């Protein structure tokens, strides 16, 4: 999150208290999550019958209603406005921040020898301002090794590939994150 803050993306982080404690702002969370897709994978491949891995230029911006019981259905901007989930102005800001985060994170992972395939972001409001909330991790993103295209994310679990913990540790290592 610090890299995103440095790039001018407001986040919920107030202070890093320790290796496993963070003080965060209390946000009024938007019930819609944003997904940026740089390559075809997951539900996009299933839904459209396209080949996994093709580059998407420009990247796609998808919206999903956060509702576990309904399996987070895909929605569009009209739904958000009609049902009052988020204003048109705040949704435009969420889109802008999502694409900005994509630029920052794509470079970060590229420098670490990884492809940022896709990822989800959740936003909330703090004193009326759109702020990035939740977390960013391999659980909410797809990361592939640049050389081998090996999956380094939760797809290792979803597709019974094994080595999930080792993949997460490798991602952390490449990013210079200490694990104790």
Residue pairs with C-beta under 8 A, 6 or more apart in sequence:
1 11
1 12
1 13
1 132
1 136
2 13
2 16
3 104
3 105
3 108
4 11
4 101
4 104
4 105
4 132
4 136
5 11
5 13
7 100
7 101
7 103
7 104
8 100
9 97
9 100
9 101
9 104
9 132
10 97
10 126
10 129
10 130
10 131
10 132
11 131
11 132
11 133
12 24
12 25
12 27
12 124
12 126
12 131
12 132
12 133
12 134
13 22
13 23
13 24
13 25
14 22
14 23
14 24
14 25
15 22
15 23
16 22
16 23
17 23
19 178
19 180
24 133
25 126
25 131
26 126
27 124
27 125
27 126
27 131
27 133
28 124
28 125
28 126
29 122
29 123
29 124
29 133
30 85
30 86
30 90
30 94
30 122
30 123
30 124
30 125
31 65
31 66
31 67
31 85
31 86
32 63
32 64
32 65
32 66
32 75
32 80
32 85
32 86
32 91
32 94
33 63
33 64
33 66
33 72
33 120
33 121
33 122
34 61
34 62
34 63
34 94
34 95
34 98
34 120
34 121
34 122
34 123
35 60
35 61
35 62
35 63
35 64
35 118
35 119
35 120
35 121
36 59
36 60
36 61
36 62
36 98
36 99
36 101
36 102
36 118
36 119
36 121
37 44
37 56
37 59
37 60
37 61
37 62
37 117
37 118
38 55
38 56
38 59
38 102
38 106
38 115
38 116
38 117
38 118
39 52
39 53
39 54
39 55
39 56
39 115
39 117
39 118
39 142
39 144
40 48
40 50
40 51
40 52
40 53
40 54
40 56
41 52
41 53
41 117
41 118
41 142
41 155
42 118
42 142
42 155
44 50
44 60
44 62
44 118
45 51
45 52
53 149
59 99
59 102
61 95
61 98
61 99
62 74
63 74
63 75
63 76
63 77
63 79
63 80
64 72
64 73
64 74
64 75
64 120
65 72
65 73
65 75
65 79
65 85
66 72
66 122
67 73
77 88
77 91
79 85
80 86
80 88
80 91
81 87
81 88
81 91
86 94
90 123
90 125
90 130
93 130
94 121
94 123
94 130
97 121
97 123
97 130
97 132
98 121
101 121
101 132
102 116
102 119
105 116
105 119
105 136
106 116
108 175
109 115
109 116
109 143
110 116
110 146
112 171
112 174
112 175
113 145
113 146
113 147
113 174
114 143
114 144
114 145
114 146
114 152
114 171
114 174
115 143
115 144
115 145
115 146
115 149
116 141
116 142
116 143
117 141
117 142
117 143
117 144
117 153
118 141
118 142
119 136
119 140
119 141
119 142
120 140
120 141
121 132
121 134
121 136
122 132
122 133
122 134
123 130
123 131
123 132
123 133
124 130
124 131
124 133
125 131
134 140
138 152
138 153
138 154
138 167
138 168
138 171
139 153
139 154
141 153
142 151
142 153
142 154
142 155
143 151
143 152
143 153
143 171
144 150
144 151
144 152
145 152
150 167
151 159
151 161
151 167
152 167
152 168
152 170
152 171
153 167
153 171
154 164
155 161
156 162
156 163
156 164
156 167
157 164
169 179
172 178
172 179
173 179
